[in-house]
Amino acid sequence: MVTGAIKNKVDKIWTDIWAGGITNPLTVIEQLTYLMFIRSLDEKELETEELENMSGEKLDKIFPQSAIGQAMRWSKFKNDDPREIYAVLSQRVFPAIKNMKHGRLPDFTAQGELMEMQNESDNGTENETAFARYMSDAMFLIPTPQVLQKIITGLDDLYEHDIADLDMQGDLYEYMLGKLATAGQNGQFRTPKHIREMMVELLRPTPDDTICDPACGTAGFLVSASEYIRKHYEDTMTAKQWEHFTGEAFTGFDMDRTMLRISAMNLMLHSISHPEIDYKDSVSKQNQIKDQFTMCLANPPFKGTIDAESINDDLKAVTNTKKTELLFLALLLRMLKKGGQCACIVPDGVLFGSSKAHKSIRKELVENHQLRAVISMPSGVFKPYAGVSTAVLVFTKTGAGGTENVWFYDMKADGFSLDDKRSEISENDIPDIISRFHNLKQEADRQRTEQSFFVPKQEIADNDYDLSINKYKKVEYVPVEYPSTMELMTDLHALELEITAGLSELEEML
């Protein structure tokens, strides 16, 4: 857990970067990501060297074995003069990680030019980390040697005294990502960790699942899913399951290369070294993936603009629209295997929109697959990013129906205040949601006046497949009995006498 002391150290690093002129939070995180990655390479090299000494076998190294190559290691340059550190990082280390292949950094000539990598008969991407894959257009923006030294000193202090394991590294990165307090241009914004964890708890992923987020952003859903699997299965996973876990178990797509770098780093800090993180417009003709994943978790962009010509025809056949929130629902159904599960956040408009496209995607979920739950969330959940009202849809792809009753839950509190401050409070419906969802048989007798209840499929169909909870929730009006007029007048006279007596007493005192 990130304590107050650690937060203060992170905030100090953040302030040093801001003072250097970098004020965009995404840029700050990106620059810190590079430095954390560079440090992690040296940590891995130290582990390899230790294993090599113990086994006596020669192992593949990340850093070139030349004097120039060894000088690129964090442990070698971190105590140098600030100007030397800046020169090494900006002129050698950074260009080297941009050209990293096969898990190795290229070497430099004495003149400071990059040397060609050897043995590159293949395309070099199989063993390449997702982070290195998207470094080609990255820029090193730390402005001065002095600012760089402060960051390196601050990060080193954190790693040596506060970060004990991968969980803590992940928590630290999560805290930094929490500083992304503005929504993206296309309506995407970071999903709060406790909401992601609730959705993961609803689906309960296993080590054998293949999980995708087609609008991954910072890979928060994939991280939360990985944490759940490690928490519940770490001691029982087989070697094959671990191999699956570190690579192909997690897939994410995004159209922002900065986000791809950050999401790859986020996953690497959670021991997922080779995730499938790809640059892809998920709803376009570029994405032809079908029936591939056993689980999808997503918070798609709500107001993205899409070129109608580029939209995949398969998706338009389900819901003929340019609205991303509708297209992504069709996409999730297409990408899931039969029997695959999905938990997806949608804006309230998806639930009751009256257009043909809105109705068609709701009908598809209810009639052709198994819509299991609609969890209505309060509008403050995504503050300070946005005040939009949202819901979580939970469904299973069947291709042959299966919806009998849909479970509705009216979430009123998520453990945080619903204003811009989002302060922690005691009221929290999330534990109740998870508990009830996994014991739905006990929900059968719940009344429409309660916080959760079932609605039969036929009733939903009769209402144009409207999925808004207010359509089905009944408000219980409790009659209020007021005192009679005579009783009120008697009380007023008694109060008047008390005031008069009090005034008389005050006059005597004067």
ROPA-152164 format. One record per residue (C-alpha): x, y, z; residue in three letters. Coordinates in steps of 0.001 Angstrom, whole numbers, padded with zeros to 6 digits, always signed. Layout:
% ROPA-152164
XYZALA
...
//
This chain:
% ROPA-152164
+000000+000000+000000MET
+001216+003517-000842VAL
+001582+005323+002483THR
+001630+009045+003156GLY
+005439+009040+003316ALA
+005729+007397-000109ILE
+003124+009766-001572LYS
+005176+012692-000273ASN
+008285+011347-002012LYS
+006418+010844-005287VAL
+004886+014312-005004ASP
+008377+015759-004438LYS
+009653+014115-007650ILE
+006533+015373-009452TRP
+007128+018908-008183THR
+010774+018820-009342ASP
+009638+017864-012849ILE
+006960+020565-012876TRP
+009528+023118-011750ALA
+011596+022092-014761GLY
+008752+023133-017072GLY
+006939+019826-017742ILE
+003374+020415-016557THR
+001332+017886-018566ASN
+000665+014962-016166PRO
+000764+012427-019026LEU
+004195+013691-020103THR
+005443+013558-016503VAL
+004335+009930-016162ILE
+005814+009072-019550GLU
+009230+010505-018624GLN
+009153+008745-015244LEU
+008155+005549-017057THR
+011315+005695-019174TYR
+013525+006132-016119LEU
+011747+003359-014179MET
+012174+001075-017199PHE
+015877+001922-017495ILE
+016357+001153-013812ARG
+014405-002116-014113SER
+016736-003256-016922LEU
+019718-002890-014606ASP
+017857-004766-011842GLU
+017226-007645-014235LYS
+020884-007606-015315GLU
+022035-007823-011692LEU
+019731-010828-011173GLU
+021127-012478-014334THR
+024709-011907-013155GLU
+023904-013394-009753GLU
+022310-016456-011373LEU
+025279-016772-013722GLU
+027705-016766-010784ASN
+025664-019420-008969MET
+025201-021728-011969SER
+028518-021183-013715GLY
+026694-020969-017063GLU
+026932-018077-019484LYS
+023574-016318-019799LEU
+022246-013751-022270ASP
+022783-010176-021104LYS
+020711-007037-021671ILE
+023627-004585-021718PHE
+026594-004848-024103PRO
+029729-006172-022414GLN
+031854-003267-023654SER
+032977-000394-021435ALA
+030504+001937-023170ILE
+027703-000617-022824GLY
+028317-001140-019105GLN
+028377+002637-018547ALA
+024706+002705-019625MET
+023619+000821-016501ARG
+021697+002713-013805TRP
+023951+001435-011016SER
+027039+002691-012912LYS
+025933+006230-013791PHE
+023530+007223-010973LYS
+026256+008782-008771ASN
+028102+010582-011579ASP
+028182+014322-012179ASP
+024709+015547-013282PRO
+026059+016664-016671ARG
+027604+013241-017317GLU
+024377+011492-016280ILE
+022379+013695-018631TYR
+024774+013018-021527ALA
+024748+009240-020976VAL
+020950+009043-020673LEU
+020012+011389-023508SER
+022746+010386-025995GLN
+023184+006668-025277ARG
+020701+004977-022935VAL
+017567+006514-024413PHE
+018535+005877-028067PRO
+019528+002331-027027ALA
+016125+001443-025512ILE
+014451+002911-028593LYS
+016412+000347-030635ASN
+016144-002566-028185MET
+015627-005946-029848LYS
+015623-009551-028659HIS
+015720-008252-025088GLY
+019185-006717-025702ARG
+020411-003138-025963LEU
+022638-002197-028931PRO
+026211-001079-028315ASP
+027875+002188-029310PHE
+031109+002945-031126THR
+033720+005168-029528ALA
+032286+008009-031619GLN
+028922+007536-029927GLY
+027182+005942-032935GLU
+024847+002989-032532LEU
+026360-000316-033639MET
+024299-002780-035677GLU
+022699-005644-033730MET
+023972-009107-034597GLN
+021941-012226-035474ASN
+018815-010440-036655GLU
+017632-012898-039242SER
+014080-012835-037798ASP
+011859-009778-037470ASN
+012971-009131-033890GLY
+009521-008728-032403THR
+008904-012120-030830GLU
+011124-011514-027791ASN
+010770-007764-027821GLU
+008927-006244-024859THR
+005734-004373-025642ALA
+007316-001301-024057PHE
+010331-001344-026397ALA
+008020-001947-029394ARG
+006465+001503-029045TYR
+009603+003475-028248MET
+010431+004510-031815SER
+008640+007865-031565ASP
+009412+008491-027885ALA
+011197+011672-026844MET
+013447+012368-023882PHE
+012094+015634-022456LEU
+013826+016077-019086ILE
+015009+019686-019517PRO
+018238+019973-017477THR
+020917+017836-015767PRO
+019858+019253-012386GLN
+016214+018180-012778VAL
+017324+014743-014008LEU
+019584+014239-011002GLN
+016753+015125-008606LYS
+014470+012582-010294ILE
+017113+009840-010222ILE
+017903+010516-006561THR
+014186+010521-005700GLY
+013451+007276-007592LEU
+016491+005555-006107ASP
+015389+006525-002612ASP
+011913+005115-003286LEU
+013196+001829-004686TYR
+015823+001248-002006GLU
+013752+002172+001048HIS
+010062+001891+000160ASP
+009451-000505-002730ILE
+009893-004025-001444ALA
+008177-006070-004167ASP
+006224-006044-007423LEU
+002976-005264-005619ASP
+004467-002066-004226MET
+005866-001092-007637GLN
+002389-001537-009083GLY
+000792+000485-006282ASP
+003329+003263-006827LEU
+002569+003367-010546TYR
-001167+003298-009802GLU
-000736+006335-007539TYR
+001061+008211-010316MET
-001621+007272-012847LEU
-004165+008662-010389GLY
-002757+012101-011162LYS
-004184+011895-014702LEU
-007135+014070-013738ALA
-008381+015069-017179THR
-010444+013132-019693ALA
-008983+012413-023099GLY
-010104+014254-026214GLN
-012217+011316-027400ASN
-014029+010785-024120GLY
-011730+008176-022586GLN
-010778+008512-018945PHE
-009145+006373-016340ARG
-011418+003953-014488THR
-011005+004174-010685PRO
-009182+001165-009260LYS
-011999+000097-006924HIS
-014507+000043-009827ILE
-012106-002059-011940ARG
-011585-004449-009040GLU
-015349-004765-008560MET
-015789-005721-012230MET
-012951-008249-012005VAL
-014492-009739-008848GLU
-017780-010138-010721LEU
-016106-012181-013487LEU
-013497-014024-011346ARG
-010742-014685-013940PRO
-008610-017833-013736THR
-005010-018603-014883PRO
-006449-020261-018011ASP
-008391-017204-019184ASP
-007326-015062-022137THR
-008332-011505-021240ILE
-008717-008469-023500CYS
-009399-004767-023120ASP
-009868-003273-026612PRO
-009586+000302-025263ALA
-006864-000356-022702CYS
-005507+003137-021937GLY
-003096+002568-019037THR
-004006-001172-018882ALA
-005800-000785-015567GLY
-008311-003592-016214PHE
-005564-005998-017273LEU
-003546-005123-014158VAL
-006567-005649-011887SER
-007264-009015-013548ALA
-003625-010069-013123SER
-003677-009079-009451GLU
-006835-011144-008891TYR
-005269-014213-010530ILE
-002057-013893-008505ARG
-003997-013409-005285LYS
-006175-016507-005750HIS
-003987-018880-007789TYR
-000302-017927-007321GLU
+000517-020965-005138ASP
-001189-023494-007418THR
-000312-022298-010940MET
+001588-024699-013198THR
+004648-023725-015260ALA
+002457-023660-018370LYS
-000036-021343-016658GLN
+002782-019010-015559TRP
+004087-018875-019128GLU
+000564-018028-020294HIS
+000241-015408-017514PHE
+003441-013515-018391THR
+002479-013183-022051GLY
-000571-014054-024098GLU
-003071-014077-021199ALA
-003401-010281-021447PHE
-004193-008314-024596THR
-004831-004593-024948GLY
-005409-002246-027874PHE
-005179+001532-028006ASP
-004714+004269-030605MET
-002421+006432-028448ASP
+001210+005301-028578ARG
+001994+007144-025355THR
-000722+005127-023624MET
+000680+001930-025142LEU
+004106+002654-023647ARG
+002589+003432-020261ILE
+000300+000391-020274SER
+003172-001923-021229ALA
+005262-000513-018378MET
+002317-000866-015988ASN
+001965-004557-016897LEU
+005711-005173-016659MET
+005657-003816-013118LEU
+003055-006492-012389HIS
+005340-009301-013679SER
+003705-009526-017127ILE
+006797-009199-019296SER
+005367-009887-022774HIS
+001731-008756-022931PRO
-000006-008383-026290GLU
-000237-004581-026293ILE
-000935-003379-029828ASP
-001657-000177-031718TYR
-005094-000787-033179LYS
-008321+001040-033947ASP
-010479-001645-032386SER
-013728-000919-034225VAL
-012175-000426-037668SER
-011662-002856-040534LYS
-008070-003135-039259GLN
-009325-005340-036402ASN
-010536-008706-037693GLN
-010308-010631-034378ILE
-013207-013017-033760LYS
-013948-015655-031116ASP
-010521-015287-029482GLN
-010913-014262-025814PHE
-012555-015926-022842THR
-012972-012638-020984MET
-013260-008945-021822CYS
-013136-005992-019432LEU
-013577-002503-020816ALA
-014502+001121-020330ASN
-014737+002211-023990PRO
-014609+005881-025049PRO
-018065+007472-024834PHE
-017898+010220-027430LYS
-015228+009237-029921GLY
-015465+010376-033505THR
-015046+007647-036111ILE
-014834+007721-039870ASP
-017944+005839-041002ALA
-016038+004290-043926GLU
-013467+002678-041608SER
-015977+000949-039284ILE
-015898-002839-039551ASN
-018931-004133-041457ASP
-019475-006907-038893ASP
-020141-004286-036240LEU
-022438-002194-038436LYS
-024501-005317-039073ALA
-025242-005476-035333VAL
-025661-001742-034680THR
-025465+000640-037638ASN
-024005+003721-035958THR
-020909+005877-035517LYS
-021297+005963-031708LYS
-018262+004295-030148THR
-020095+003118-027016GLU
-022478+001049-029168LEU
-019845-000214-031593LEU
-017635-001407-028748PHE
-020450-003546-027335LEU
-020807-005228-030727ALA
-017015-005605-030879LEU
-016831-007241-027446LEU
-019436-009797-028519LEU
-017495-010557-031689ARG
-014101-010920-029957MET
-015333-013239-027206LEU
-015365-017001-027580LYS
-018697-018720-027009LYS
-019135-018924-023263GLY
-016836-015921-022786GLY
-017724-013324-020156GLN
-017678-009539-020305CYS
-018052-006650-017870ALA
-018263-003307-019645CYS
-018954+000266-018529ILE
-021489+002164-020642VAL
-023024+005646-020380PRO
-026669+005683-019296ASP
-027767+006655-022804GLY
-026939+003155-024014VAL
-029527+001762-021592LEU
-032522+003766-022794PHE
-031557+005480-026080GLY
-034456+005389-028526SER
-032543+005238-031823SER
-032624+002102-033948LYS
-028916+001500-033241ALA
-029447+001721-029472HIS
-032364-000695-029555LYS
-030608-003163-031846SER
-027540-003616-029614ILE
-029738-004043-026519ARG
-031883-006567-028359LYS
-028742-008417-029466GLU
-027568-008731-025845LEU
-030951-009815-024487VAL
-032176-012100-027283GLU
-029017-013657-028742ASN
-026782-013825-025678HIS
-027122-013927-021896GLN
-027376-010491-020307LEU
-026776-011220-016650ARG
-026652-007880-014823ALA
-027117-004128-015136VAL
-025416-002281-012277ILE
-026387+001387-012242SER
-023622+003636-010844MET
-024010+007169-009417PRO
-022884+010074-011602SER
-019996+011039-009300GLY
-018034+007813-009805VAL
-015855+009329-012545PHE
-015296+012733-010983LYS
-013208+014817-011339PRO
-012913+013547-014959TYR
-016624+013726-015765ALA
-020031+013744-014137GLY
-021650+011346-016593VAL
-024007+008658-015242SER
-022864+005158-016122THR
-023682+001489-015626ALA
-021828-001817-015742VAL
-023222-004457-018097LEU
-022298-008063-017337VAL
-023011-010596-020067PHE
-021960-013954-021494THR
-021607-014625-025215LYS
-023743-017618-026194THR
-024945-016934-029741GLY
-028127-018778-028779ALA
-029851-016628-026166GLY
-030010-017612-022517GLY
-031357-014435-020944THR
-034244-015326-018622GLU
-034050-012715-015887ASN
-031761-009693-015750VAL
-030425-008662-012355TRP
-030547-004911-011661PHE
-028655-003173-008852TYR
-028949+000489-007894ASP
-025503+001456-006570MET
-025841+004525-004375LYS
-022338+004683-002850ALA
-018912+003344-003857ASP
-016922+004153-000727GLY
-016027+007701-001796PHE
-017827+011026-001763SER
-019485+011829-005092LEU
-017995+015326-005433ASP
-014748+016399-007097ASP
-012721+015620-003949LYS
-013770+011924-003877ARG
-012907+011605-000178SER
-013167+008168+001437GLU
-016478+007503+003244ILE
-017988+004547+005097SER
-020981+003979+002790GLU
-020055+001418+000115ASN
-022350-000864-001908ASP
-019553-002687-003755ILE
-019115-005593-001263PRO
-022905-006086-001339ASP
-022950-006058-005155ILE
-020233-008738-005378ILE
-021844-010899-002697SER
-025332-010740-004232ARG
-024113-011274-007809PHE
-022477-014553-006830HIS
-025614-015682-004958ASN
-028339-014728-007442LEU
-030668-017543-006375LYS
-031246-015639-003150GLN
-032345-012578-005148GLU
-035468-014217-006586ALA
-037859-012872-003938ASP
-036497-009315-003836ARG
-039089-006589-004431GLN
-038815-003786-006993ARG
-038677-001291-004099THR
-035359-002783-002915GLU
-031839-001933-004092GLN
-031526-005035-006287SER
-034088-007184-008076PHE
-034744-009373-011133PHE
-036665-008300-014245VAL
-037968-011022-016607PRO
-036709-010984-020180LYS
-040234-010628-021609GLN
-040899-007460-019622GLU
-037654-005971-020956ILE
-038599-006935-024528ALA
-042057-005370-024081ASP
-040343-002106-023079ASN
-038237-001809-026280ASP
-035356-003522-024434TYR
-035007-000542-022104ASP
-032309-001377-019518LEU
-032505+001703-017276SER
-033214+000724-013675ILE
-035723+003557-013234ASN
-037992+001880-015790LYS
-038507-001064-013454TYR
-037763+000224-009958LYS
-040798+001001-007817LYS
-040713+003882-005369VAL
-042430+003182-002086GLU
-044386+006190-000880TYR
-044754+006240+002900VAL
-047602+008459+004099PRO
-046471+011148+006523VAL
-048816+012117+009359GLU
-048671+015758+010359TYR
-050111+017177+013631PRO
-053479+018952+013435SER
-053778+022733+013112THR
-054950+023049+016738MET
-051879+021140+017975GLU
-049588+023399+015955LEU
-051306+026538+017322MET
-050981+025244+020911THR
-047259+024613+020375ASP
-046796+028107+018926LEU
-048577+029730+021918HIS
-046356+027757+024329ALA
-043260+028880+022422LEU
-044473+032517+022487GLU
-044904+032371+026285LEU
-041339+030981+026647GLU
-039941+033851+024539ILE
-041904+036468+026539THR
-040667+035007+029838ALA
-037098+035025+028546GLY
-037333+038682+027471LEU
-038714+039686+030889SER
-035824+037923+032609GLU
-033342+039689+030338LEU
-034879+043121+031125GLU
-034537+042505+034883GLU
-030837+041709+034413MET
-030335+045039+032644LEU
//
